[in-house]
């Protein structure tokens, strides 16, 4: 396996680093620098879902990834995972989404913040 060397990276919390330039138009993202440091092996960001919850968030979709995990830093989020059901995830909760599992964000608190780690950094999303 000929992987490029990974780089040391760090990220300090600065509110101005949250940008509306990510996958979801109803969210703000703070890039933690994993994609650059790992040469595309992984991506990590903190996500703030913006109030109010919109129908766009509840659309079923899936990602072409190898690994995806989410940890709730603040607030709560209610998700649906095809074949698994609905889950209310509160601060301190986490989940791993298997590759290709259809899912949707059904609702969330106005203050929700999530840590998401995805492999690889670049991936496709398919809306159903």
C-alpha beads as a LAMMPS data file, in Angstrom:
LAMMPS data file: protein, C-alpha beads

128 atoms
127 bonds

1 atom types
1 bond types

-500.0 500.0 xlo xhi
-500.0 500.0 ylo yhi
-500.0 500.0 zlo zhi

Masses

1 110.0

Atoms # bond

1 1 1 0.000 0.000 0.000
2 1 1 1.528 3.334 -1.021
3 1 1 -0.174 5.954 1.120
4 1 1 1.215 9.466 1.401
5 1 1 2.535 10.425 4.813
6 1 1 0.054 12.078 7.131
7 1 1 0.727 15.517 8.578
8 1 1 0.308 16.837 12.088
9 1 1 -2.806 19.013 12.370
10 1 1 -4.681 20.886 15.066
11 1 1 -7.799 23.045 15.210
12 1 1 -8.765 25.719 17.739
13 1 1 -12.397 26.695 18.213
14 1 1 -13.172 29.969 16.452
15 1 1 -16.837 30.714 15.738
16 1 1 -15.912 32.417 12.457
17 1 1 -14.603 29.056 11.177
18 1 1 -18.181 27.739 10.850
19 1 1 -19.148 28.055 7.165
20 1 1 -22.226 27.270 5.066
21 1 1 -20.112 25.477 2.463
22 1 1 -20.791 21.840 3.246
23 1 1 -23.059 19.057 2.064
24 1 1 -26.240 20.287 3.751
25 1 1 -27.684 23.779 3.063
26 1 1 -29.348 23.784 6.501
27 1 1 -26.012 23.393 8.332
28 1 1 -22.792 25.205 9.144
29 1 1 -19.503 23.284 9.135
30 1 1 -16.209 23.764 10.932
31 1 1 -13.519 21.842 9.069
32 1 1 -11.045 20.242 11.490
33 1 1 -8.310 19.836 8.871
34 1 1 -8.336 16.027 8.646
35 1 1 -8.729 15.852 4.856
36 1 1 -5.612 17.894 4.181
37 1 1 -3.582 16.261 6.963
38 1 1 -4.479 12.730 5.814
39 1 1 -4.203 13.384 2.066
40 1 1 -7.909 12.608 1.653
41 1 1 -8.005 9.486 3.821
42 1 1 -10.476 11.027 6.299
43 1 1 -12.642 14.079 6.850
44 1 1 -13.801 15.510 10.175
45 1 1 -15.909 18.511 11.005
46 1 1 -18.212 19.948 13.628
47 1 1 -21.715 20.528 12.266
48 1 1 -24.284 23.008 13.571
49 1 1 -27.734 22.227 12.166
50 1 1 -29.562 25.535 11.684
51 1 1 -33.065 26.141 12.990
52 1 1 -35.756 25.651 12.076
53 1 1 -35.793 22.028 10.909
54 1 1 -36.674 21.965 7.204
55 1 1 -38.236 19.289 4.977
56 1 1 -34.903 19.184 3.096
57 1 1 -33.279 17.602 6.174
58 1 1 -35.862 14.803 6.279
59 1 1 -35.118 13.557 2.741
60 1 1 -33.866 9.981 2.659
61 1 1 -30.317 9.669 1.265
62 1 1 -27.116 7.658 1.577
63 1 1 -23.373 8.226 1.210
64 1 1 -20.790 6.206 -0.726
65 1 1 -18.300 6.011 2.149
66 1 1 -16.166 3.394 3.885
67 1 1 -16.806 4.683 7.419
68 1 1 -18.973 7.364 9.048
69 1 1 -19.427 8.139 12.713
70 1 1 -21.282 10.944 14.437
71 1 1 -21.031 12.128 18.059
72 1 1 -23.554 14.571 19.565
73 1 1 -21.630 17.394 21.249
74 1 1 -24.649 19.489 22.200
75 1 1 -28.454 19.323 21.922
76 1 1 -30.274 16.423 20.250
77 1 1 -31.076 15.005 16.818
78 1 1 -33.707 12.470 15.744
79 1 1 -32.699 10.272 12.803
80 1 1 -34.207 7.462 10.780
81 1 1 -32.017 4.636 9.457
82 1 1 -33.531 2.224 6.935
83 1 1 -33.932 -1.220 8.475
84 1 1 -33.001 0.072 11.942
85 1 1 -35.772 2.522 12.883
86 1 1 -35.769 5.967 14.465
87 1 1 -33.334 7.122 17.136
88 1 1 -33.280 10.180 19.389
89 1 1 -29.614 10.946 19.970
90 1 1 -28.764 13.389 22.778
91 1 1 -25.541 14.992 23.991
92 1 1 -22.934 12.267 24.493
93 1 1 -24.599 9.801 22.096
94 1 1 -22.864 8.460 19.000
95 1 1 -23.507 6.188 16.051
96 1 1 -21.789 4.551 13.126
97 1 1 -23.593 4.491 9.791
98 1 1 -22.649 1.498 7.649
99 1 1 -21.730 2.323 4.041
100 1 1 -24.800 2.956 1.886
101 1 1 -27.439 2.889 4.656
102 1 1 -30.358 5.165 3.698
103 1 1 -31.027 7.703 6.441
104 1 1 -32.697 11.044 7.175
105 1 1 -32.606 13.757 9.835
106 1 1 -36.191 13.907 11.135
107 1 1 -35.781 16.704 13.690
108 1 1 -33.192 18.443 15.864
109 1 1 -32.832 20.981 18.648
110 1 1 -32.019 24.595 17.815
111 1 1 -28.610 24.233 19.503
112 1 1 -27.462 20.860 18.120
113 1 1 -23.767 20.382 17.355
114 1 1 -22.321 17.159 15.931
115 1 1 -18.814 15.810 15.386
116 1 1 -18.674 13.789 12.157
117 1 1 -15.758 11.659 10.915
118 1 1 -15.932 10.154 7.414
119 1 1 -13.610 7.983 5.325
120 1 1 -12.678 8.847 2.644
121 1 1 -12.735 12.654 2.658
122 1 1 -14.356 12.835 -0.797
123 1 1 -17.571 10.879 -1.312
124 1 1 -20.871 10.940 -3.184
125 1 1 -24.313 11.450 -1.676
126 1 1 -27.353 9.886 -3.343
127 1 1 -30.780 11.398 -2.635
128 1 1 -33.639 8.902 -2.716

Bonds

1 1 1 2
2 1 2 3
3 1 3 4
4 1 4 5
5 1 5 6
6 1 6 7
7 1 7 8
8 1 8 9
9 1 9 10
10 1 10 11
11 1 11 12
12 1 12 13
13 1 13 14
14 1 14 15
15 1 15 16
16 1 16 17
17 1 17 18
18 1 18 19
19 1 19 20
20 1 20 21
21 1 21 22
22 1 22 23
23 1 23 24
24 1 24 25
25 1 25 26
26 1 26 27
27 1 27 28
28 1 28 29
29 1 29 30
30 1 30 31
31 1 31 32
32 1 32 33
33 1 33 34
34 1 34 35
35 1 35 36
36 1 36 37
37 1 37 38
38 1 38 39
39 1 39 40
40 1 40 41
41 1 41 42
42 1 42 43
43 1 43 44
44 1 44 45
45 1 45 46
46 1 46 47
47 1 47 48
48 1 48 49
49 1 49 50
50 1 50 51
51 1 51 52
52 1 52 53
53 1 53 54
54 1 54 55
55 1 55 56
56 1 56 57
57 1 57 58
58 1 58 59
59 1 59 60
60 1 60 61
61 1 61 62
62 1 62 63
63 1 63 64
64 1 64 65
65 1 65 66
66 1 66 67
67 1 67 68
68 1 68 69
69 1 69 70
70 1 70 71
71 1 71 72
72 1 72 73
73 1 73 74
74 1 74 75
75 1 75 76
76 1 76 77
77 1 77 78
78 1 78 79
79 1 79 80
80 1 80 81
81 1 81 82
82 1 82 83
83 1 83 84
84 1 84 85
85 1 85 86
86 1 86 87
87 1 87 88
88 1 88 89
89 1 89 90
90 1 90 91
91 1 91 92
92 1 92 93
93 1 93 94
94 1 94 95
95 1 95 96
96 1 96 97
97 1 97 98
98 1 98 99
99 1 99 100
100 1 100 101
101 1 101 102
102 1 102 103
103 1 103 104
104 1 104 105
105 1 105 106
106 1 106 107
107 1 107 108
108 1 108 109
109 1 109 110
110 1 110 111
111 1 111 112
112 1 112 113
113 1 113 114
114 1 114 115
115 1 115 116
116 1 116 117
117 1 117 118
118 1 118 119
119 1 119 120
120 1 120 121
121 1 121 122
122 1 122 123
123 1 123 124
124 1 124 125
125 1 125 126
126 1 126 127
127 1 127 128
